[in-house]
Amino acid sequence: IVGCATAREILNRYPKFRVGILEKEAEVAQHQTGHNSGVIHAGIYYQPGSTMARLCVRGADLVYDYCARNAVPHERVGKLIVACDQSEVKVLHDLYERGTANGVKGLEILDGQQVEKMEPNVKVVAALHSPNTGICDYGALCRSFVRDVLKTRRGELHTNFEVTGMERLADGVIIVGKEPGQKGPLKVVKAKHVITCAGLYSDHVGRLGGGDKAPKVVPFRGTYYQMKPEFQDICKRNIYPVPSNRGIPVGVHFTPTCNKERGPQMIIGPGACLAFAREGYRLSNINWSEFLGTVTHVGFWSFAAKNVGTAFTEIYRDFNQKAFLAEAQKLIPSLTIDQTEESFAGVMAQVFDNSGTAANEFIFEKGALGGAALHVRNAPSPACTASMAIAEEVVKEAATSFQWA
């Protein structure tokens, strides 16, 4: 979605430019963009003053406006971050201060009774209410960006194009690729400049484009369950736990969805289990080359050493539905296993430094391939929310690096 938003932004800002989108799959939004919780984040979690905080808050405003104008499914359903006991209440106040500093509107701390009036099945001590958090069909949003690109008649979409190499020429760059899973024929595109936004393969494609070896991607699989149709009204809005600060995402939560392809659901998840392949949507999916890249990454082992208990817990939950849903029952105690069924899984790209700390900023690499390439090396959540704002940032960086007039 970041790549498609960037292509759209370039064409909007530079009416004489032409842009080609190279997509590995037969359709856009087949991986991270189409397999996540679908939340429009308000900007609560991120460090005040950070690029991530700034782009999330602006991105949410841009996405709400764009979706409303272009009939992309979305809804401002709101969100409760809940404290299950008194020890977690301080975290809510810290998040309130952080979100307010980031410019998030409408935040308020609620007591347990106020929460129960809003969500009768949620039994907690307190909650942080974020009315401007929402949901979106990000696959539909990404496809809408592509339609915008094609409508200009200055943009092209090349699908089934797996990039295998790039070569710097005196007057531009040659990008070589092929159909995924095939040896040929080779596909060749020539461009003056290259911007890569390759998601799960951001490190691999970045290196093909003359970028640094670091940062490296470590893939994590997030499994989801969903409420059976007759129980989808168990809650109305996003219900999240307080973040654990254990180096993994914000935890198992309830999220209503408005995805056109899957239909409206109430999903529960995701987990955060190490994946053995960049496209490892099942435990049995193993790509030995990609897995070797993970286990030879110093940062991964540093992270694992600091989070041994969490790692084994996540693996256990991945196997055990009862243990997985026990996390959700902390938020809604009346939830029972027979009310749920298996849903989809997603794989997210996580970047660690050598100390094992997860990167908490978007990372852009400039000056690669003799100055002809710019690589988006890290764009984790809230990248979908921030996609249009990230696109503005990337185009600004590109205009400087490539000396666009």
C-alpha positions in Angstrom: 0.0 0.0 0.0 2.9 2.3 0.7 4.3 1.8 -2.8 0.9 2.4 -4.5 0.3 5.5 -2.4 3.7 6.8 -3.3 3.1 6.2 -7.1 -0.1 8.2 -6.7 1.6 11.0 -4.8 4.3 11.3 -7.4 1.8 11.7 -10.3 -0.3 14.2 -8.3 2.7 16.3 -7.5 4.6 16.1 -10.8 2.1 16.3 -13.8 4.9 15.5 -16.4 6.2 12.4 -14.7 5.5 8.8 -15.6 5.4 6.0 -13.0 5.5 2.2 -13.3 4.4 0.0 -10.3 6.2 -3.4 -10.3 4.1 -5.9 -8.3 5.3 -9.4 -7.5 1.8 -10.9 -7.2 -1.0 -11.1 -9.7 -2.8 -8.4 -7.7 -1.8 -5.7 -5.2 -2.4 -6.0 -1.5 -1.8 -9.8 -1.3 0.4 -9.8 1.8 0.8 -7.4 4.7 -1.7 -4.9 3.3 -4.5 -7.5 2.9 -3.7 -9.6 6.0 -3.9 -7.4 9.1 -6.4 -6.1 11.6 -7.6 -3.3 9.3 -7.4 -0.7 12.0 -7.1 3.1 11.3 -4.8 4.0 14.2 -5.2 7.3 15.9 -1.5 7.7 16.9 -1.6 6.9 20.6 1.4 4.5 21.0 4.2 6.3 19.3 7.0 8.4 20.8 6.0 12.1 20.7 8.0 14.0 18.2 8.8 10.9 16.2 8.2 10.6 12.4 6.0 7.6 13.1 3.7 9.6 15.4 3.5 12.5 13.1 2.8 10.4 10.0 0.2 8.2 11.8 -1.9 11.2 12.9 -1.7 12.9 9.6 -2.2 9.6 7.7 -5.4 8.8 9.7 -6.9 12.2 8.6 -5.9 11.6 5.0 -7.3 8.1 4.9 -10.6 9.0 6.5 -11.0 11.9 3.9 -9.9 9.7 1.0 -12.2 6.8 1.9 -15.2 9.1 2.3 -14.6 10.7 -1.1 -13.9 7.4 -2.9 -16.4 5.0 -1.3 -13.7 2.8 0.3 -15.2 0.8 3.1 -14.3 2.3 6.5 -15.9 3.3 9.8 -14.9 5.4 12.7 -15.9 2.8 15.3 -13.6 3.9 18.1 -11.4 1.9 20.4 -11.0 1.1 24.1 -7.6 0.2 25.5 -8.5 -1.5 28.7 -6.9 -2.0 32.1 -7.8 -5.4 33.5 -6.5 -4.6 37.0 -5.3 -1.6 38.9 -1.6 -2.2 38.0 -2.4 -1.3 34.4 -4.3 1.9 35.1 -1.0 4.0 35.1 -0.3 2.7 31.6 -3.6 4.2 30.4 -2.7 7.6 31.8 0.8 7.4 30.2 -0.9 6.5 26.9 -3.3 9.4 27.3 -0.4 11.8 27.8 1.5 10.4 24.9 -1.5 10.4 22.5 -2.5 14.0 23.5 1.1 15.1 22.9 0.8 13.5 19.4 -2.3 15.5 18.6 -4.8 12.7 19.0 -8.3 14.2 19.5 -11.0 13.1 21.9 -9.1 10.8 24.3 -10.6 10.2 27.6 -10.1 7.9 30.6 -13.2 5.9 31.6 -13.9 3.9 34.8 -15.2 0.4 34.7 -18.9 1.4 34.9 -18.5 3.8 32.0 -16.9 1.1 30.0 -19.7 -1.3 30.7 -22.3 1.2 29.5 -20.5 1.4 26.2 -19.6 -2.3 26.0 -21.7 -4.5 28.3 -19.5 -7.5 27.8 -16.2 -5.8 28.6 -15.5 -6.2 32.3 -12.4 -4.1 33.3 -11.2 -1.6 35.8 -10.7 1.3 33.4 -10.1 2.1 29.8 -8.7 4.8 27.5 -11.3 5.7 24.9 -10.2 6.8 21.5 -13.2 7.8 19.4 -11.1 8.6 16.3 -9.7 5.1 15.9 -11.5 3.2 13.1 -11.4 0.4 10.6 -10.7 0.2 6.9 -10.6 -2.3 4.0 -6.9 -1.6 3.2 -6.9 -4.0 0.3 -9.7 -1.9 -1.3 -7.9 1.3 -0.4 -4.7 0.0 -2.1 -6.7 -1.0 -5.3 -8.2 2.5 -5.3 -4.8 4.0 -5.3 -3.9 1.9 -8.3 -7.0 3.1 -10.1 -6.0 6.6 -9.5 -2.6 5.9 -11.0 -4.0 4.3 -14.1 -6.6 7.0 -14.6 -3.8 9.6 -15.2 -2.6 7.6 -18.2 0.9 8.4 -16.9 1.0 5.3 -14.7 1.4 1.6 -15.4 1.0 -1.5 -13.3 3.2 -4.5 -14.0 2.0 -7.6 -12.1 3.7 -11.0 -11.7 7.0 -9.0 -11.8 9.4 -10.4 -9.2 12.5 -8.2 -9.2 15.7 -10.2 -9.6 18.2 -7.4 -10.2 18.9 -3.8 -10.9 21.7 -2.2 -12.8 22.8 1.5 -12.8 23.3 3.0 -16.3 24.5 6.5 -17.2 21.0 7.6 -17.9 18.9 5.6 -15.5 18.3 2.1 -14.0 17.5 -1.3 -15.6 15.2 -3.4 -13.4 15.1 -7.1 -14.3 12.5 -9.5 -13.1 10.5 -12.7 -13.9 7.2 -14.3 -13.1 7.3 -15.7 -9.5 8.3 -19.4 -9.5 9.5 -19.4 -13.1 12.9 -19.2 -14.6 11.9 -17.0 -17.5 11.3 -15.2 -19.7 13.0 -12.2 -18.2 11.1 -9.0 -17.8 12.9 -5.7 -18.2 11.9 -2.2 -17.3 14.0 1.0 -17.6 13.5 3.9 -15.3 15.3 7.1 -14.4 14.9 6.6 -10.7 13.7 3.7 -8.5 11.8 3.8 -5.2 11.3 0.4 -3.5 8.5 -0.3 -1.0 8.8 -4.1 -0.8 7.3 -4.9 2.6 8.3 -8.4 3.6 11.1 -8.3 1.1 12.3 -4.8 1.8 15.8 -5.9 2.8 16.2 -8.3 -0.2 14.9 -5.8 -2.8 16.8 -3.0 -1.1 20.1 -5.0 -1.5 19.3 -5.7 -5.2 19.0 -2.0 -5.5 22.5 -1.3 -4.1 21.3 -0.8 -0.5 23.0 -1.8 2.7 22.8 -5.3 4.2 21.0 -3.9 7.3 18.3 -3.7 8.4 17.2 -7.3 7.9 13.6 -8.5 8.0 12.4 -11.1 10.5 8.9 -12.4 9.6 6.3 -13.0 12.4 3.0 -14.8 11.7 -0.1 -13.4 13.3 -3.0 -15.9 13.6 -6.6 -14.7 13.9 -9.8 -16.2 15.1 -13.3 -14.8 14.4 -16.6 -14.7 16.2 -19.2 -17.0 14.6 -21.9 -14.9 12.8 -24.5 -15.2 15.6 -21.9 -13.9 18.1 -20.4 -11.0 16.2 -22.2 -8.4 18.3 -20.1 -9.4 21.4 -18.7 -5.8 21.1 -19.0 -2.9 18.8 -15.6 -1.3 18.7 -11.9 -2.2 18.9 -11.0 -3.6 22.3 -7.3 -3.7 23.0 -5.2 -4.7 26.0 -2.6 -2.3 27.4 0.7 -2.8 25.5 3.1 -5.3 27.1 6.4 -3.7 26.0 7.8 -7.1 25.4 8.9 -6.4 21.9 5.9 -7.8 20.2 2.7 -6.1 18.8 0.0 -4.7 21.1 -1.5 -8.1 21.9 -4.6 -10.1 21.1 -7.6 -7.8 20.6 -11.1 -7.6 19.2 -11.6 -5.7 16.0 -14.7 -5.4 13.8 -13.9 -5.5 10.1 -15.4 -4.0 6.9 -13.4 -6.1 4.4 -15.4 -6.6 1.2 -13.7 -9.9 0.2 -14.1 -11.6 3.6 -17.3 -9.9 4.6 -17.9 -8.1 7.9 -16.4 -10.0 10.9 -15.4 -9.6 14.5 -11.8 -10.9 14.5 -9.7 -11.8 17.5 -5.9 -11.6 17.3 -3.3 -11.6 16.2 -0.7 -13.8 17.7 3.0 -13.1 17.1 4.8 -16.3 16.3 8.1 -16.5 14.4 7.4 -17.5 10.8 9.7 -19.8 8.9 9.2 -18.0 5.6 8.4 -14.5 4.4 5.1 -15.9 3.2 4.7 -18.4 6.0 1.0 -18.1 6.6 1.0 -21.7 8.1 3.3 -23.3 10.5 4.2 -25.9 7.8 5.4 -23.2 5.3 9.2 -23.3 5.5 11.6 -21.5 3.2 15.0 -22.7 4.3 17.0 -19.9 2.7 14.8 -17.3 4.4 14.8 -19.1 7.7 18.6 -19.3 7.6 18.6 -15.5 7.1 16.6 -15.2 10.4 18.7 -17.5 12.5 22.0 -15.9 11.4 20.7 -12.4 12.4 22.4 -11.3 15.6 19.5 -9.0 16.3 17.0 -11.8 16.3 19.0 -13.8 18.9 19.4 -10.7 21.0 15.6 -10.2 20.9 15.0 -13.9 21.6 17.3 -13.9 24.6 15.5 -11.0 26.2 12.1 -12.5 25.5 12.5 -16.3 26.0 9.2 -16.6 28.0 7.2 -14.6 25.5 8.6 -16.6 22.6 7.6 -19.9 24.0 4.2 -18.5 25.1 3.5 -17.3 21.6 4.4 -20.7 20.0 2.2 -22.5 22.5 -0.7 -20.2 21.7 -0.2 -20.8 18.0 -0.9 -24.5 18.6 -3.5 -24.1 21.3 -6.8 -22.3 20.7 -7.8 -22.4 24.3 -4.6 -20.7 25.4 -4.9 -18.1 22.6 -8.5 -17.2 23.5 -7.6 -17.0 27.2 -5.9 -13.7 26.3 -9.1 -12.5 24.7 -11.1 -13.6 27.7 -9.2 -11.2 29.9 -10.9 -8.4 27.9 -14.3 -10.1 27.5 -14.7 -12.8 30.2 -18.0 -14.2 28.7 -16.2 -15.3 25.6 -16.3 -19.1 25.0 -14.4 -21.2 22.5 -17.6 -22.5 20.9 -18.4 -18.9 19.9 -15.3 -18.7 17.7 -13.9 -20.2 14.6 -10.5 -20.1 12.8 -9.9 -17.1 10.5 -7.0 -15.8 8.4 -3.3 -15.3 9.2 -0.9 -12.5 8.3 2.8 -12.2 8.3 4.5 -9.0 9.4 8.0 -7.8 8.6 9.8 -6.9 11.8 13.2 -5.2 11.9 15.6 -5.5 14.8 18.9 -3.8 15.5 21.8 -5.9 16.7 20.8 -5.3 20.3 17.5 -7.0 19.7 15.4 -3.8 19.9 12.6 -3.6 17.4 12.8 -0.6 15.2 10.3 2.0 16.2 10.6 4.4 13.3 10.1 4.3 9.5 13.4 3.8 7.8 14.3 5.3 4.4 17.6 4.6 2.7 18.8 7.3 0.3 21.6 7.4 -2.1 21.6 3.8 -3.1 22.6 2.6 -6.6 24.7 5.6 -7.3 22.1 8.0 -6.1 19.4 6.6 -8.4 17.4 4.6 -5.8 15.6 5.3 -2.6 14.5 2.3 -0.4 11.8 2.1 2.2 13.5 -0.3 4.6 11.1 -0.4 7.5 7.4 0.4 7.4 5.6 -1.6 10.1 2.2 -0.8 11.6 0.8 1.9 11.5 2.0 1.9 7.8 -1.4 1.2 6.4 -2.9 4.1 8.4 0.0 6.3 7.6 0.4 5.2 3.9 -0.7 8.5 2.3 1.4 10.5 4.8 4.4 8.2 4.2 4.0 8.7 0.5 4.2 12.5 1.1 7.4 11.9 3.1 9.0 9.5 0.5 8.2 11.9 -2.4 9.8 14.8 -0.4 12.9 12.7 0.2 13.0 11.6 -3.4 12.7 15.2 -4.7 15.8 16.1 -2.7 17.8 12.9 -3.5 16.9 12.9 -7.2 16.9 16.7 -7.6 13.4 16.8 -9.0 12.5 20.3 -10.0 
